[in-house]
Amino acid sequence: MPVYCPGFSARRRSLLKGLGALGVGLTFMPRLSLSEEEKKLNFYNWDTYIGETTLADFEKATGITVKMDLFADNDELFAKLKAGNPGYDVIVPTNDNLERMIKANMVMPLDLAKLPNFKNLDPVFQDAAFDPGRKHSVPYLWGTVGVGYRKSKVEGTIDSWKVLFEEPKYAGRVALLDDAKIVIGSALKYLGQSLNSTDPAVLKKVEELLIAGKKNIKVYAKDNGQDLLASGDVDLTMEYNGDILQVMTEDDDLSYVVPTEGAEMWQDCLAIPTGAPRPENAHAFINFIMDPQTEEGIAKTVQYATPNAEAKKLMDKTYIENPAIFPPAEVVAKCEPALYLGEDVTKARDEVWTRVKAA
Amino acid sequence: MDSWRGNLRVFWTLFTPGTFWLLVFFLIPLGWLFHDSFSDKISITETEFTGTLANYIRAFDTVYLQIIWKSIWISFLATTFCLLLAYPIAFGICFAPARWKPLLLLLVILPFWINLLIRTYALIAVFRSQGYLNLVLGWIGLGPFEMLYNDGAVIMGLVYVYMPFMVLPLYATIERLDRSYLEASLDLGGSQFQTFWKVTLPLTMPGIVTGIILVFIPCLGSFLTPDMLGGANAIMIGNVIERQFKYANDWPFGSALSFLLMYVTFGALALRAYYAARSKGVDV
């Protein structure tokens, strides 16, 4: 469904605009030796997920022209690279997808010697469970998946997944994401389990919870929960924090919360796909992104949380103290990153999802 | 006409492009999917042909059969509404003054100039709770009605999208209809209704059948419309197949489901051939 649809506000995981990528072809240049890489770079990114001047600044600094293609979701990124790299130098997979790509040898190891700006990262982001020792990736931006809601249409404090999964009060006014991994993961957190639980008995409970709660659900949003919320079609939705933040700037009545049970804490990473034609340029680009000034420009535009400690120092208070961007420490402590659990678990979760949707 | 053997150059010129197209863009990809549907996943990115039937056996699980049945049912309803709406439209165009015909036909085809996804988003803007239709209804004190995010919305979306596929073949047959038959029927004392039922309808049956096929088959495989207009229960087999090629990363199972869907389509075509054979040779 590769189509561009105008008239929609800027957001990252928009199904629509990311698909615009497909119309744009790639240059398939012959691979040159490392010392004489041509001054080009193919960057495969999410939509509206870069600073306004980042690419131009990079060209000014290095003379390397960046051509950016857009993908709509991790599945699209994975499917595009599965049969071989069509010519991309830098990609932006989310942590669990990155882990899967590492296991399938679809990304190259990084040469940290060429990334001196790595030191700018917050120490907690200098290592990761899904990429031990940061051998294949550096963090780009991170965030959470929580509950976006319309303040005037809810009662009391919204602080639990209950409002989405089994609160009859809000029947017919709730949207969940149309994403098996995130819905099942959030339901696991609600049941007090790990987001990455693979216990079939627990998964069965999740299935029962989701099927029982279905009567309250108006729609499984194709990542347009923020639009449904903004237009008043629903009053509560499961969404990525940045998506809700973007509509919050236009509507004071909207808010976002990470439930106290914890949620998925995702991290988008920069990596070099195997077979990248210009790995030298790719390293230069990744290093440039980790420069505090560059990262500041990106964070200002996209309003997601930066893992870059030096860049964070440059940001103003409204960004640093926004709980929708940086949730309180006690909530963060309950959040987990999704891990890649293997193909069999993916299959099991996909079957749960099919049964939930067909029920 | 000369035998093609006498004009080999002409024969190959005409034969090659079509065959090339069919082979490269249809038969080879389809053959690959067929091959994949008998394969096992051996790693994250690789499959291996083992001749296994496991994918097909899995596809016969109740939940998938239910979804296929639901897809058939929704497609059937969408096709029926399409036919009921398209027949008078096609008739109207045929009996319109000659200078209006091109314009009216253009209006039928015009939506094709706009991408499906954008048209579907336009439908959302019109029909959602705070949409244009509810706005207008609000002026006369009605509503707001919940018109989106249910099976009805999916059927409406499918009817809207595939309507031209029904109108055009109907127009083609009605246009060719010899109107003296209608006059004869009326002259001989047949009522308007009898004339329509016993003369017009049988004579336009080929167009009806073609239209039904052209609408029913794409409806059956649709996934974008249920995704965007459907509610919590809107899942069609196209959505399950899409998910196998994306999230689930299970191409062999996705291929098996695709082929199962194709067999359902073949079934529909066979049914058509059977009725065409019975209907005294009237065919398109």
HADDOCK unambig.tbl for C-alpha pairs under 7 A between the chains (distance, minus, plus):
assign (segid A and resid 3 and name CA) (segid B and resid 117 and name CA) 6.98 0.50 0.50
assign (segid A and resid 5 and name CA) (segid B and resid 118 and name CA) 6.24 0.50 0.50
assign (segid A and resid 75 and name CA) (segid B and resid 246 and name CA) 5.04 0.50 0.50
assign (segid A and resid 75 and name CA) (segid B and resid 247 and name CA) 5.62 0.50 0.50
assign (segid A and resid 76 and name CA) (segid B and resid 246 and name CA) 6.82 0.50 0.50
assign (segid A and resid 79 and name CA) (segid B and resid 246 and name CA) 6.79 0.50 0.50
assign (segid A and resid 82 and name CA) (segid B and resid 45 and name CA) 6.18 0.50 0.50
assign (segid A and resid 104 and name CA) (segid B and resid 44 and name CA) 6.10 0.50 0.50
assign (segid A and resid 104 and name CA) (segid B and resid 45 and name CA) 6.79 0.50 0.50
assign (segid A and resid 214 and name CA) (segid B and resid 232 and name CA) 6.95 0.50 0.50
assign (segid A and resid 217 and name CA) (segid B and resid 232 and name CA) 6.15 0.50 0.50
assign (segid A and resid 218 and name CA) (segid B and resid 149 and name CA) 6.78 0.50 0.50
assign (segid A and resid 218 and name CA) (segid B and resid 231 and name CA) 5.82 0.50 0.50
assign (segid A and resid 218 and name CA) (segid B and resid 232 and name CA) 5.86 0.50 0.50
assign (segid A and resid 219 and name CA) (segid B and resid 149 and name CA) 6.24 0.50 0.50
assign (segid A and resid 219 and name CA) (segid B and resid 231 and name CA) 4.51 0.50 0.50
assign (segid A and resid 219 and name CA) (segid B and resid 232 and name CA) 4.76 0.50 0.50
assign (segid A and resid 220 and name CA) (segid B and resid 231 and name CA) 6.88 0.50 0.50
assign (segid A and resid 220 and name CA) (segid B and resid 232 and name CA) 5.93 0.50 0.50
assign (segid A and resid 231 and name CA) (segid B and resid 130 and name CA) 6.67 0.50 0.50
assign (segid A and resid 232 and name CA) (segid B and resid 130 and name CA) 6.87 0.50 0.50
assign (segid A and resid 233 and name CA) (segid B and resid 128 and name CA) 6.95 0.50 0.50
assign (segid A and resid 233 and name CA) (segid B and resid 129 and name CA) 5.83 0.50 0.50
assign (segid A and resid 343 and name CA) (segid B and resid 44 and name CA) 6.93 0.50 0.50
assign (segid A and resid 346 and name CA) (segid B and resid 248 and name CA) 5.99 0.50 0.50
assign (segid A and resid 347 and name CA) (segid B and resid 248 and name CA) 5.89 0.50 0.50
assign (segid A and resid 350 and name CA) (segid B and resid 248 and name CA) 6.08 0.50 0.50
assign (segid A and resid 355 and name CA) (segid B and resid 63 and name CA) 6.52 0.50 0.50
assign (segid A and resid 357 and name CA) (segid B and resid 232 and name CA) 6.70 0.50 0.50
assign (segid A and resid 357 and name CA) (segid B and resid 233 and name CA) 5.76 0.50 0.50
assign (segid A and resid 357 and name CA) (segid B and resid 235 and name CA) 6.40 0.50 0.50
assign (segid A and resid 358 and name CA) (segid B and resid 67 and name CA) 6.70 0.50 0.50
assign (segid A and resid 358 and name CA) (segid B and resid 233 and name CA) 6.19 0.50 0.50
assign (segid A and resid 358 and name CA) (segid B and resid 235 and name CA) 6.37 0.50 0.50
